């Protein structure tokens, strides 16, 4: 039986103009509202903003404001949750891999500035920010590809994500318990990403009544790298895993 969240996603997708906006963000993520207005030239700015608002309410779009410019990002997390209604984990994993291959081959290189993330994924979790923070910092082995966050969380200190060997490492930049975790992130889990430059990763938690909006963003990341390809898909899996771990006690298959 469809949940109210599923209904909201399906309703948002039912309108051709909104699907056109999602298509535009799939082609080039992080576009401003003004740029999205060029996708629907027959509509005025107010109508485009309204469509963007519907997509944001459904969780299909997230936005990040840099100065006076509002950048919009395609957020596939609700589609992953919706797909789990009809696909088993094996079929879904292959579908994600094939779609990622297509997306990577079609993506145009465009390095984002230090104030604008290259990737931005978000999901609403039925738990308090404090519960999410505990899962994020103390329970990562249950949902983060079996790795454990080895860190004091003190700004300026090093951390690792070991899983028998180090899978990722970096430095804690800022910590606000229950609200924000910012770090440099250097993946070293395979030979394709190990030589590439680190980037800045930000986890943000925002209270939404009895729930928490969880956002993960990647800054200072070259989109042409193997790192960018892997962490884009990986972050989508991570926040979906985090949600199912907290809400059900068992992570999604990854």
Order of alpha helices (4+ residues) and beta strands (2+ residues): alpha-alpha-beta-alpha-alpha-beta-beta-alpha-alpha-beta-alpha-beta-beta-beta-beta-alpha-beta-beta-alpha
